[in-house]
Amino acid sequence: MYSRRVSVLSVVTAAGLAVSACTSLPETSPPVSASYACGQLDIAVSGHEDSDLISVDYLDRQVLLRPEVSASGALYVAPGDDQTRFWIKGEKATLTLQGQNYPECLQPGDPGMPFEAQGNEPFWHATVEGDELLLTRLFEAERTRRVPVELATANGNGREFMATLDDQPMTLTVTHELCEDSMSGVQYPAQARLVVGNDEFTGCGGDRQRLLRGAEWVVEDVADKGIIDSSRITIEFLEGNRIAGRATCNRYSGTYKLGGEGIDIGPLATTRMACAPALMHQEERFLALLDEVTSARIGQQGQLLLSTPDGSRMRAFQSDHDSP
């Protein structure tokens, strides 16, 4: 797997939280099991037989939420903190913790919709959206074909979609496994296999943001010099292409953009606290390197590897507890 995952606790499925089409409170249901991945954050939601409260477990924390009136879906909000909420709509959900919005929360194997995949040699591109599949292939002069599609298989590992193209059976199989584009080296959260008649094509797909967002990354090494004992450097990729964290002494914030072959970070801004000279020097090294990063990759142990064009690199792992 490409990321460390916390153990899944008992949770409440979306099916048990159905609501009427009009504005209403979520219906009470007995606790059953389900789980969600909100980008790199795994959460578990538990119902209670003697209460309408649900609990959301993530990392080393648990929050209790109560049902609130909503126009659609099932909305749960933390008492006294309306910036912490969990909103279930069908099989998907959204999570906000203290005002921070996480990537769409998906059940195991769900690649997210619309789903896009592509491959090389020869080039192909497929998009599944609703009940349609759009297919573009280079040897068809990049003509886009649009055909009806059905979900044939759904499990914790992925999804299989079936369609017919020019009287030939077509399947698109999506597996939740880290995938690297064969030409650009860019990573994606899912592997894809397209079969049209007797022809088979492989490629990658999914939202690349989900590889980075939803985690607090704790830096353990900057340019092969480690970091000072008891100091802390963190990186968080947030909604709206924002990046933020602790640079050692100061907090920093800025923007990032995922491009066709890498990542662009900056400009960055920091607070203005002073620390011991050694800590300030470490902060300067980190910020200077972060500003030059052009590559972001997930390593075999789930680590985040950020690199610059000259080969300088920093390494970070996901924090195993909630940041203060």
CORNOR-V569363 format. One record per helix or strand. SS is the DSSP state (h for helix, s for strand). FROM is the first residue (numbers start at 1). LEN is the number of residues. If there is no record, write none. Layout:
ss:SS from:FROM len:LEN
ss:SS from:FROM len:LEN
This chain:
ss:h from:14 len:4
ss:s from:24 len:1
ss:s from:36 len:3
ss:s from:41 len:8
ss:s from:51 len:8
ss:s from:61 len:8
ss:s from:70 len:1
ss:s from:74 len:5
ss:s from:81 len:9
ss:s from:92 len:6
ss:s from:100 len:2
ss:s from:105 len:2
ss:s from:115 len:5
ss:s from:124 len:6
ss:s from:132 len:6
ss:h from:138 len:3
ss:s from:144 len:12
ss:s from:158 len:8
ss:s from:168 len:8
ss:s from:179 len:2
ss:s from:187 len:2
ss:s from:190 len:7
ss:s from:199 len:7
ss:h from:209 len:4
ss:s from:216 len:7
ss:s from:234 len:5
ss:h from:239 len:3
ss:s from:242 len:5
ss:s from:251 len:8
ss:s from:263 len:8
ss:h from:277 len:16
ss:s from:293 len:6
ss:s from:304 len:5
ss:s from:313 len:6
